[in-house]
């Protein structure tokens, strides 16, 4: 076994521990080397002067790394060291200039590039890298032995375990490129692989898999698109389908839901009825021409006028009746029209109307002579249940004397400033608008104050603050012509700390007794005298009802 502590077997050739050994020839004196091997030492030879020459090119780090890598990759053989002796670390000589250093570095980079290029070409040809590794090493500056520079650390590698010590100790001052060349010439396992072009695809033998995947994605996308189109088509088709209203024949008759243009035909019949009920000898020819524009050729040209007397129609209104004209089916109706003349007479005429186009209402004609009919029958009005009503005469008298006269005077003239003294801050619009002077000089005829249920059990009636009370009022007004008219109102008054104030007013008061509209009970056309008595009856009945209610309250 080799004694590694001896100068012959120590790493670094006798260098202190921790100092790297020198690359290249052994730095021991020749006498010590021959003594360690047990042989007589030859005569000392002078050291080559080339190692210290500053013009000698030094190896670069790249060349040194390549030589070391070649030794590491190669398999150690018997009698050969596993780790080669590397060239000394690159150190610029004392007299080397910057330009020479740049030239040297450029030469080293060029040598590394040539080596890589040779290795690439060798891989393409399928050979080993032995030739590519040996060529640049033989020509690289790393193959030239260098003498250690003063002050630079050196490294000398010893033999590995299992190798003969003599092989590790054998060293000559010659160049150290022979081990590197032998290691580079050793065969190295080679693995070929193809680098794809930028944007290309690695050839892994799975082209069929890629084609199948693309076809599957394409088919899936088409299926989803077709399914979406089908669903949207079904939705749009159902939403745009015709829908019919679920109405029976009773609803159709109740709301006059027919294809016949009833409103247009009624307007046409109203215009014809006005011409028919307006006549005089002076306008006979003009009236006849106007009637001809409405009626067909077989209809009476004079619309029933004998040629004598005069009459002027004031208004004509459809009464809401439209009987089907059987001879024309859906294209004809008997239209009822109420006509009022200047003498106050109200007459109902039935006008047969034909319509050619049910869609546009064009082609209307009066298809026959008119007939005069009685007014619609009047029904009895049932009596209202007012037995439970309780009236407060004291409150009614107070309102009639202190509140209502001033309020109605301001309300009739629409005096907003004066009305603020009688109305609450939250009074309704009708209570603060007024009549704008259409009626003047109001006189309070009668007042009925209805006691709320929550106050009926108190004696006397005690109204808390904020209590609302319903009041019925009958007022006599003077119109602009100087005549007196009577009107009835329903009012709401509110009790406050400052007194009673009006919150709301509405027109109309029900007849408490009910009954027929007139005493005679006739159903024919109303005469002027009958109409006058009928128009005066509401106020009279209202006055009578208020008197009765007051007596009940007492």
C-alpha positions as CSV (number, residue, x, y, z in Angstrom):
1,X,0.0,0.0,0.0
2,X,1.1,3.5,-0.6
3,X,1.9,5.7,2.3
4,X,0.0,8.9,1.6
5,X,1.9,10.8,4.3
6,X,5.2,10.3,2.6
7,X,6.5,12.9,0.2
8,X,6.1,10.5,-2.6
9,X,2.5,9.5,-2.1
10,X,1.1,12.8,-0.7
11,X,-1.3,14.8,-2.8
12,X,0.3,17.8,-4.1
13,X,3.8,16.4,-4.1
14,X,4.8,17.7,-0.7
15,X,2.7,20.8,-0.7
16,X,1.2,21.9,2.6
17,X,-2.2,20.5,3.5
18,X,-5.1,22.6,2.0
19,X,-3.0,23.9,-0.9
20,X,-4.0,22.8,-4.4
21,X,-1.5,20.8,-6.3
22,X,0.0,22.0,-9.5
23,X,-1.2,20.8,-12.8
24,X,1.3,19.4,-15.3
25,X,4.7,17.9,-14.3
26,X,5.4,17.0,-10.8
27,X,7.1,19.9,-8.8
28,X,9.3,17.6,-6.7
29,X,13.0,17.6,-7.4
30,X,14.1,14.7,-9.6
31,X,16.2,13.3,-6.8
32,X,13.2,12.9,-4.5
33,X,11.1,11.2,-7.2
34,X,13.7,8.6,-8.0
35,X,14.4,8.0,-4.3
36,X,10.7,7.4,-3.6
37,X,10.7,4.8,-6.3
38,X,13.8,3.0,-5.0
39,X,15.9,3.9,-8.1
40,X,19.1,6.0,-8.3
41,X,18.4,9.6,-9.3
42,X,19.6,10.8,-12.7
43,X,21.6,13.9,-13.1
44,X,19.6,17.0,-12.6
45,X,18.4,18.7,-15.8
46,X,17.8,22.4,-16.1
47,X,14.2,23.4,-16.0
48,X,12.7,24.5,-19.3
49,X,12.8,28.3,-19.7
50,X,9.6,28.2,-21.7
51,X,7.4,27.9,-18.5
52,X,8.4,31.3,-17.2
53,X,8.3,33.0,-20.5
54,X,5.6,35.7,-20.5
55,X,4.9,35.2,-24.2
56,X,3.8,31.5,-23.7
57,X,0.0,31.3,-24.0
58,X,-1.7,30.0,-20.9
59,X,-4.7,27.6,-20.9
60,X,-8.2,29.1,-20.3
61,X,-10.8,28.0,-17.8
62,X,-12.9,26.6,-20.6
63,X,-10.0,24.3,-21.9
64,X,-9.2,23.2,-18.4
65,X,-12.9,22.4,-17.7
66,X,-13.1,20.4,-20.9
67,X,-10.0,18.3,-20.1
68,X,-11.3,17.6,-16.6
69,X,-14.8,16.7,-17.9
70,X,-13.3,14.3,-20.4
71,X,-11.4,12.5,-17.7
72,X,-14.4,12.3,-15.4
73,X,-16.7,10.8,-18.1
74,X,-14.2,8.1,-19.1
75,X,-14.1,4.8,-17.3
76,X,-10.8,4.4,-15.2
77,X,-8.7,1.5,-16.4
78,X,-6.1,-0.5,-14.5
79,X,-2.8,1.4,-14.2
80,X,-4.4,4.8,-14.9
81,X,-5.3,7.5,-12.6
82,X,-9.1,8.4,-12.3
83,X,-8.5,12.1,-12.1
84,X,-6.1,13.8,-14.5
85,X,-3.5,16.4,-13.6
86,X,-5.1,19.6,-14.7
87,X,-3.2,22.6,-16.1
88,X,-2.3,25.3,-13.7
89,X,-4.9,28.0,-12.9
90,X,-4.9,30.8,-15.4
91,X,-2.9,33.7,-14.1
92,X,-1.8,36.5,-16.3
93,X,2.0,36.8,-16.3
94,X,3.6,39.9,-15.0
95,X,4.6,41.3,-18.3
96,X,1.3,40.5,-20.2
97,X,-0.6,43.5,-21.5
98,X,-4.3,43.9,-21.8
99,X,-4.3,43.5,-25.5
100,X,-2.4,40.2,-25.2
101,X,-5.0,39.1,-22.6
102,X,-7.9,39.9,-24.9
103,X,-6.2,38.0,-27.8
104,X,-5.6,35.0,-25.6
105,X,-9.2,35.0,-24.3
106,X,-10.5,35.4,-27.9
107,X,-8.3,32.4,-29.0
108,X,-9.7,30.3,-26.0
109,X,-13.3,31.2,-27.0
110,X,-12.7,30.3,-30.6
111,X,-11.1,26.9,-29.5
112,X,-14.2,26.2,-27.4
113,X,-16.5,27.1,-30.3
114,X,-14.6,24.8,-32.7
115,X,-14.8,22.0,-30.2
116,X,-18.5,22.3,-29.8
117,X,-19.0,22.5,-33.6
118,X,-16.9,19.3,-34.1
119,X,-18.9,17.5,-31.4
120,X,-22.1,18.5,-33.1
121,X,-21.0,17.3,-36.5
122,X,-19.7,14.0,-34.9
123,X,-23.2,13.4,-33.4
124,X,-24.8,14.0,-36.7
125,X,-22.6,11.4,-38.3
126,X,-23.4,8.9,-35.5
127,X,-19.8,8.5,-34.4
128,X,-18.3,8.9,-31.0
129,X,-17.0,12.1,-29.5
130,X,-13.4,10.8,-29.2
131,X,-12.1,12.6,-32.3
132,X,-14.0,15.8,-31.5
133,X,-12.5,15.8,-27.9
134,X,-9.0,15.0,-28.9
135,X,-8.6,17.5,-31.7
136,X,-9.2,20.7,-29.7
137,X,-7.2,19.3,-26.7
138,X,-4.1,18.7,-28.8
139,X,-4.2,22.2,-30.2
140,X,-5.5,24.0,-27.2
141,X,-3.1,26.0,-25.0
142,X,-4.1,23.7,-22.1
143,X,-1.8,20.9,-23.6
144,X,1.3,23.0,-23.1
145,X,2.9,22.4,-19.7
146,X,3.2,25.5,-17.6
147,X,5.5,26.2,-14.7
148,X,3.8,27.3,-11.6
149,X,3.6,31.0,-11.2
150,X,5.1,32.4,-8.0
151,X,2.6,32.8,-5.3
152,X,-0.2,30.8,-7.2
153,X,-1.7,27.7,-5.5
154,X,-1.0,24.4,-7.2
155,X,-2.7,21.0,-7.1
156,X,-1.2,17.6,-7.7
157,X,-3.7,14.7,-7.8
158,X,-2.5,11.4,-6.4
159,X,-3.6,7.9,-7.3
160,X,-7.1,6.6,-6.6
161,X,-7.9,3.6,-4.4
162,X,-7.2,0.3,-6.0
163,X,-4.5,1.6,-8.5
164,X,-0.8,0.8,-8.2
165,X,1.3,3.4,-6.4
166,X,4.0,3.2,-9.0
167,X,1.5,4.4,-11.7
168,X,0.6,7.3,-9.5
169,X,4.2,8.2,-8.7
170,X,5.4,8.0,-12.3
171,X,5.7,11.5,-13.6
172,X,8.0,13.1,-16.1
173,X,8.6,16.7,-16.9
174,X,7.0,16.2,-20.2
175,X,3.5,17.4,-21.3
176,X,0.4,16.2,-19.5
177,X,-1.9,15.9,-22.5
178,X,-1.2,12.1,-23.0
179,X,-3.6,11.0,-20.3
180,X,-6.2,13.4,-21.6
181,X,-5.9,12.2,-25.1
182,X,-6.2,8.6,-24.0
183,X,-9.2,9.4,-22.0
184,X,-10.8,11.3,-24.8
185,X,-10.1,8.4,-27.2
186,X,-12.1,6.0,-25.0
187,X,-15.6,5.2,-26.3
188,X,-18.5,7.1,-24.6
189,X,-22.1,6.1,-24.7
190,X,-24.0,8.1,-27.2
191,X,-27.8,8.9,-27.2
192,X,-29.3,10.4,-30.3
193,X,-32.3,12.7,-30.0
194,X,-33.9,15.2,-32.4
195,X,-34.6,18.8,-31.4
196,X,-37.7,20.0,-33.2
197,X,-37.8,23.3,-35.1
198,X,-39.4,26.3,-33.4
199,X,-43.2,25.8,-33.5
200,X,-42.8,22.2,-34.6
201,X,-44.1,19.0,-33.0
202,X,-42.0,16.3,-31.3
203,X,-42.2,13.1,-33.2
204,X,-43.3,10.6,-30.7
205,X,-45.1,8.2,-32.9
206,X,-48.6,9.4,-31.7
207,X,-49.9,11.2,-34.8
208,X,-52.9,9.0,-34.9
209,X,-53.7,10.0,-31.3
210,X,-53.6,13.7,-32.1
211,X,-55.8,13.2,-35.2
212,X,-58.4,11.2,-33.2
213,X,-58.4,13.9,-30.4
214,X,-58.9,16.7,-32.9
215,X,-61.7,14.8,-34.6
216,X,-63.4,14.1,-31.2
217,X,-63.3,17.8,-30.3
218,X,-64.6,18.9,-33.6
219,X,-67.5,16.4,-33.5
220,X,-68.4,17.4,-29.9
221,X,-68.4,21.1,-30.8
222,X,-70.8,20.4,-33.8
223,X,-73.1,18.4,-31.6
224,X,-73.3,21.1,-29.0
225,X,-74.0,23.8,-31.7
226,X,-76.7,21.7,-33.3
227,X,-78.3,21.0,-29.9
228,X,-78.3,24.7,-29.0
229,X,-79.9,25.7,-32.3
230,X,-82.6,23.1,-31.8
231,X,-83.5,24.2,-28.3
232,X,-83.6,27.9,-29.3
233,X,-85.9,27.0,-32.3
234,X,-88.3,25.2,-30.0
235,X,-88.4,28.1,-27.5
236,X,-89.0,30.7,-30.3
237,X,-91.5,28.5,-32.0
238,X,-93.6,28.0,-28.8
239,X,-93.4,31.7,-27.8
240,X,-94.5,32.9,-31.2
241,X,-97.5,30.6,-31.5
242,X,-101.0,32.0,-31.6
243,X,-102.8,32.2,-28.3
244,X,-106.5,32.5,-27.9
245,X,-108.3,34.0,-24.9
246,X,-110.4,31.7,-22.8
247,X,-113.7,33.6,-23.0
248,X,-117.1,32.1,-23.3
249,X,-120.2,33.5,-25.1
250,X,-121.4,35.3,-22.0
251,X,-118.2,37.3,-21.8
252,X,-118.4,38.1,-25.5
253,X,-121.9,39.5,-25.2
254,X,-121.1,41.3,-21.9
255,X,-118.2,43.2,-23.2
256,X,-119.3,43.4,-26.9
257,X,-116.3,41.5,-28.0
258,X,-117.1,41.2,-31.7
259,X,-115.4,41.9,-35.0
260,X,-118.0,44.5,-35.8
261,X,-116.7,48.1,-35.4
262,X,-119.5,49.1,-33.0
263,X,-118.0,52.4,-31.8
264,X,-117.5,53.6,-35.3
265,X,-121.0,52.5,-36.4
266,X,-122.5,54.3,-33.3
267,X,-120.8,57.5,-34.3
268,X,-122.1,57.2,-37.8
269,X,-125.6,56.6,-36.5
270,X,-125.4,59.6,-34.1
271,X,-124.5,62.0,-37.0
272,X,-127.4,60.6,-39.1
273,X,-129.9,61.0,-36.2
274,X,-128.9,64.7,-35.7
275,X,-129.7,65.4,-39.4
276,X,-132.9,63.4,-39.2
277,X,-134.3,65.3,-36.2
278,X,-133.3,68.7,-37.5
279,X,-135.6,70.0,-40.2
280,X,-137.3,73.2,-41.5
281,X,-138.8,74.2,-44.9
282,X,-136.0,76.7,-45.5
283,X,-133.3,74.0,-45.3
284,X,-135.2,71.1,-47.0
285,X,-133.0,70.8,-50.0
286,X,-129.7,71.0,-48.1
287,X,-131.0,68.5,-45.5
288,X,-132.0,66.1,-48.3
289,X,-128.6,66.2,-49.8
290,X,-126.9,65.6,-46.5
291,X,-129.0,62.6,-45.7
292,X,-128.3,61.1,-49.0
293,X,-124.6,60.9,-48.1
294,X,-125.4,58.5,-45.2
295,X,-128.3,56.4,-46.5
296,X,-128.6,53.9,-49.3
297,X,-130.8,54.5,-52.3
298,X,-133.9,52.7,-51.0
299,X,-134.1,54.6,-47.7
300,X,-136.6,57.5,-47.2
301,X,-134.8,60.6,-48.5
302,X,-136.6,62.9,-45.9
303,X,-136.0,60.5,-42.9
304,X,-139.7,60.6,-42.0
305,X,-140.3,64.4,-42.3
306,X,-143.6,65.4,-43.9
307,X,-142.3,68.8,-45.0
308,X,-144.1,70.8,-42.3
309,X,-142.9,72.2,-39.0
310,X,-139.4,72.8,-37.6
311,X,-137.2,71.0,-35.1
312,X,-133.6,71.3,-34.1
313,X,-131.6,68.5,-32.5
314,X,-129.2,69.6,-29.7
315,X,-127.4,66.3,-29.0
316,X,-127.4,62.7,-30.1
317,X,-125.8,60.0,-27.9
318,X,-125.5,56.2,-28.4
319,X,-127.5,54.4,-25.7
320,X,-125.2,51.4,-25.7
321,X,-127.5,49.0,-27.6
322,X,-126.4,47.2,-30.8
323,X,-128.7,44.5,-32.0
324,X,-127.4,42.2,-34.7
325,X,-128.9,42.7,-38.1
326,X,-129.7,39.1,-39.2
327,X,-129.9,39.8,-43.0
328,X,-126.3,41.0,-43.1
329,X,-124.8,38.8,-40.4
330,X,-121.7,40.2,-38.8
331,X,-121.7,43.2,-41.1
332,X,-124.9,44.9,-39.8
333,X,-126.3,46.2,-36.4
334,X,-129.3,48.1,-35.2
335,X,-127.9,51.0,-33.2
336,X,-129.9,52.8,-30.6
337,X,-129.4,56.7,-30.4
338,X,-130.9,59.1,-27.9
339,X,-131.6,62.5,-29.4
340,X,-132.5,65.7,-27.4
341,X,-134.1,68.6,-29.2
342,X,-134.1,72.3,-28.4
343,X,-137.5,72.1,-26.7
344,X,-136.1,69.6,-24.1
345,X,-137.7,66.5,-25.7
346,X,-135.6,63.3,-25.4
347,X,-136.2,60.7,-28.2
348,X,-134.7,57.3,-28.9
349,X,-134.1,56.4,-32.5
350,X,-133.1,52.9,-33.8
351,X,-130.8,53.2,-36.9
352,X,-129.8,50.1,-39.0
353,X,-126.2,50.4,-40.1
354,X,-124.2,48.3,-42.5
355,X,-120.4,48.1,-42.5
356,X,-118.5,46.7,-45.5
357,X,-115.1,46.3,-44.0
358,X,-115.0,44.9,-40.5
359,X,-111.2,45.5,-40.2
360,X,-111.1,49.2,-41.2
361,X,-114.7,50.2,-40.7
362,X,-115.0,51.6,-44.2
363,X,-118.1,51.3,-46.4
364,X,-120.8,52.4,-43.8
365,X,-124.3,52.9,-44.9
366,X,-127.7,53.4,-43.3
367,X,-129.4,50.3,-44.6
368,X,-133.0,51.2,-43.7
369,X,-135.5,53.6,-42.2
370,X,-135.2,54.7,-38.6
371,X,-137.7,53.9,-35.9
372,X,-138.6,55.9,-32.7
373,X,-138.6,53.9,-29.4
374,X,-139.5,54.8,-25.8
375,X,-136.8,55.7,-23.2
376,X,-135.3,52.8,-21.2
377,X,-137.4,51.7,-18.2
378,X,-136.5,53.1,-14.8
379,X,-136.1,50.8,-11.7
380,X,-137.1,51.4,-8.1
381,X,-134.3,52.6,-5.8
382,X,-134.1,50.5,-2.6
383,X,-134.3,52.4,0.7
384,X,-131.0,52.8,2.6
385,X,-130.7,51.5,6.2
386,X,-130.3,54.7,8.2
387,X,-132.0,53.7,11.4
388,X,-128.6,53.3,13.1
389,X,-127.5,56.8,12.3
390,X,-127.1,59.2,15.1
391,X,-127.0,63.0,14.4
392,X,-125.7,65.8,16.6
393,X,-127.9,68.9,16.2
394,X,-125.6,71.0,18.3
395,X,-122.6,70.4,16.1
396,X,-124.7,70.9,13.0
397,X,-125.9,74.2,14.2
398,X,-122.4,75.3,15.1
399,X,-121.1,74.4,11.7
400,X,-124.0,76.0,9.9
401,X,-123.5,79.4,11.7
402,X,-119.7,79.7,12.2
403,X,-117.8,77.5,9.7
404,X,-119.7,76.6,6.5
405,X,-120.9,80.1,5.3
406,X,-117.4,81.5,5.2
407,X,-115.9,78.3,3.7
408,X,-118.5,78.0,0.9
409,X,-118.1,81.7,0.0
410,X,-114.3,81.2,-0.4
411,X,-114.8,77.8,-2.1
412,X,-117.2,79.1,-4.7
413,X,-114.8,82.0,-5.6
414,X,-111.7,79.7,-5.4
415,X,-110.1,82.2,-2.9
416,X,-107.1,80.2,-1.7
417,X,-106.2,82.7,1.0
418,X,-109.6,82.7,2.6
419,X,-109.9,78.9,2.4
420,X,-106.8,78.4,4.5
421,X,-108.7,79.7,7.5
422,X,-111.3,76.9,7.2
423,X,-109.3,73.9,5.9
424,X,-106.8,71.5,7.6
425,X,-103.1,71.4,6.4
426,X,-103.8,68.0,4.8
427,X,-107.0,68.9,3.1
428,X,-107.9,67.2,-0.2
429,X,-107.5,68.9,-3.6
430,X,-111.3,69.2,-4.1
431,X,-111.6,71.0,-0.7
432,X,-109.0,73.6,-1.7
433,X,-109.8,74.0,-5.5
434,X,-113.2,75.7,-5.6
435,X,-115.7,76.5,-8.3
436,X,-113.8,79.5,-9.8
437,X,-116.9,81.7,-9.6
438,X,-119.3,79.6,-11.5
439,X,-121.7,79.7,-8.5
440,X,-121.9,82.6,-6.1
441,X,-123.8,83.8,-3.0
442,X,-124.1,80.5,-1.1
443,X,-126.8,80.0,1.5
444,X,-126.6,77.0,3.9
445,X,-130.0,75.4,3.6
446,X,-129.5,72.3,5.9
447,X,-126.7,70.5,7.8
448,X,-126.7,67.0,9.2
449,X,-123.8,65.9,11.4
450,X,-123.4,62.1,11.9
451,X,-121.9,61.1,15.2
452,X,-119.1,58.5,15.0
453,X,-119.6,55.2,16.7
454,X,-116.8,55.8,19.2
455,X,-118.6,59.0,20.5
456,X,-122.2,57.8,20.5
457,X,-121.9,56.4,24.1
458,X,-120.9,59.8,25.5
459,X,-123.5,62.4,26.9
460,X,-123.1,65.1,25.8
461,X,-121.0,64.1,22.7
462,X,-117.3,64.6,23.5
463,X,-115.1,64.7,20.4
464,X,-111.4,64.2,21.1
465,X,-108.7,66.2,19.2
466,X,-108.3,64.9,15.7
467,X,-111.8,63.3,15.6
468,X,-113.3,63.3,12.1
469,X,-117.1,63.7,11.6
470,X,-119.1,63.1,8.4
471,X,-121.5,66.0,7.5
472,X,-124.3,66.3,4.9
473,X,-124.9,69.8,3.6
474,X,-127.5,71.3,1.3
475,X,-126.5,74.7,-0.3
476,X,-128.5,77.2,-2.3
477,X,-126.4,78.9,-4.9
478,X,-126.9,81.8,-7.3
479,X,-125.8,81.2,-10.9
480,X,-124.5,83.9,-13.3
481,X,-128.1,84.3,-14.8
482,X,-129.4,85.3,-11.4
483,X,-131.3,82.1,-10.8
484,X,-131.0,79.9,-7.7
485,X,-129.9,76.3,-7.7
486,X,-129.7,73.8,-4.9
487,X,-126.7,71.4,-4.5
488,X,-125.9,68.8,-1.9
489,X,-122.5,67.8,-0.6
490,X,-120.8,65.2,1.7
491,X,-118.1,66.8,3.8
492,X,-115.5,65.6,6.4
493,X,-114.7,68.0,9.3
494,X,-112.0,67.5,11.9
495,X,-111.9,68.7,15.5
496,X,-108.8,70.6,16.6
497,X,-107.7,72.8,19.5
498,X,-108.6,75.8,17.4
499,X,-112.0,74.5,16.4
500,X,-113.6,72.6,13.5
501,X,-111.8,72.6,10.1
502,X,-112.8,71.1,6.7
503,X,-110.7,68.2,5.4
504,X,-112.7,67.0,2.4
505,X,-115.8,67.7,0.3
506,X,-117.6,65.6,-2.3
507,X,-120.7,66.1,-4.3
508,X,-124.0,64.2,-4.1
509,X,-126.2,62.9,-1.3
510,X,-128.3,59.7,-1.4
511,X,-132.1,59.7,-1.1
512,X,-132.7,58.1,2.3
513,X,-136.3,57.1,1.4
514,X,-135.7,55.6,-2.1
515,X,-138.6,55.2,-4.5
516,X,-139.3,56.0,-8.1
517,X,-137.8,58.9,-10.0
518,X,-141.3,60.5,-10.4
519,X,-144.7,60.2,-8.8
520,X,-146.5,59.1,-12.0
521,X,-144.2,56.1,-12.7
522,X,-144.6,56.4,-16.4
523,X,-142.1,54.8,-18.8
524,X,-142.7,56.9,-21.9
525,X,-140.8,60.0,-23.1
526,X,-140.5,62.6,-20.4
527,X,-142.2,65.9,-21.1
528,X,-140.6,69.3,-20.3
529,X,-142.7,69.7,-17.2
530,X,-141.9,66.2,-16.0
531,X,-138.2,66.7,-16.6
532,X,-138.3,69.9,-14.7
533,X,-140.1,68.3,-11.7
534,X,-137.7,65.4,-11.9
535,X,-134.7,67.7,-11.8
536,X,-136.0,69.5,-8.8
537,X,-136.9,66.4,-6.9
538,X,-133.4,65.5,-5.6
539,X,-133.0,68.7,-3.6
540,X,-136.6,68.5,-2.3
541,X,-136.1,64.9,-1.2
542,X,-132.7,65.8,0.4
543,X,-134.3,68.6,2.4
544,X,-137.1,66.3,3.5
545,X,-134.6,63.6,4.5
546,X,-132.5,65.9,6.5
547,X,-135.6,67.1,8.4
548,X,-136.5,63.5,9.2
549,X,-133.0,62.6,10.4
550,X,-132.9,65.6,12.7
551,X,-136.2,64.5,14.2
552,X,-134.8,61.1,14.7
553,X,-131.7,62.5,16.4
554,X,-133.8,64.5,18.8
